[in-house]
C-alpha cells in the first residue's frame, strides 16, 4: 500500500516515510506511526505523520 489514503494509515502501524530533509534523495525512514498530521482523506505525496521517535514525514509505504 502506498500511504496516500488516510483510512489506510492508523496509529501503531509500521511505515516507511520520507522526511522533509530527504525529499530530494528519496531516502526512506522506517518507524511506527504516533499521530496523523494530514486532515484530508487523500494526499498525492502521502499522508503526513509523526513517528513514535518524533520525526515527521510523509508515508511512502505501509510495511
C-alpha positions as CSV (number, residue, x, y, z in Angstrom):
1,X,0.0,0.0,0.0
2,X,1.2,3.5,-0.8
3,X,0.1,5.5,2.2
4,X,-1.9,8.1,0.1
5,X,-5.2,7.3,1.7
6,X,-5.8,8.4,5.3
7,X,-8.0,5.4,6.0
8,X,-5.1,3.0,5.4
9,X,-2.8,4.8,7.9
10,X,-3.6,4.3,11.6
11,X,-1.5,4.9,14.8
12,X,0.6,1.9,15.8
13,X,1.3,0.5,12.3
14,X,4.8,0.3,10.9
15,X,5.5,2.5,7.9
16,X,8.3,3.9,5.7
17,X,8.3,7.7,5.4
18,X,10.3,10.3,3.5
19,X,11.4,13.1,5.8
20,X,11.5,16.7,4.6
21,X,15.3,16.7,4.5
22,X,15.3,13.5,2.4
23,X,12.8,14.6,-0.2
24,X,15.4,15.2,-2.9
25,X,17.3,11.9,-2.3
26,X,14.2,9.8,-1.5
27,X,15.8,8.1,1.5
28,X,13.2,6.2,3.4
29,X,13.0,6.1,7.2
30,X,11.1,3.3,9.0
31,X,9.1,3.8,12.1
32,X,5.8,3.3,13.9
33,X,3.0,5.9,13.5
34,X,2.2,8.0,16.6
35,X,0.0,10.8,15.1
36,X,-1.6,11.6,11.8
37,X,-0.9,15.2,10.8
38,X,-2.8,15.3,7.4
39,X,-6.5,16.0,7.8
40,X,-7.6,15.3,4.2
41,X,-8.7,11.8,3.2
42,X,-6.2,11.6,0.4
43,X,-2.8,13.3,-0.4
44,X,-0.9,12.6,-3.6
45,X,2.5,12.7,-1.9
46,X,1.5,10.6,1.1
47,X,-0.2,11.2,4.5
48,X,2.0,13.3,6.8
49,X,2.6,11.5,10.1
50,X,4.7,11.9,13.3
51,X,6.6,8.7,14.2
52,X,7.0,7.5,17.8
53,X,10.6,8.9,17.8
54,X,9.3,12.4,17.0
55,X,10.3,12.5,13.3
56,X,7.8,13.9,10.8
57,X,7.4,12.7,7.2
58,X,5.1,11.6,4.5
59,X,4.2,7.9,4.3
60,X,5.5,6.3,1.1
61,X,4.9,2.7,2.0
62,X,3.0,0.7,4.6
63,X,5.1,-2.2,5.9
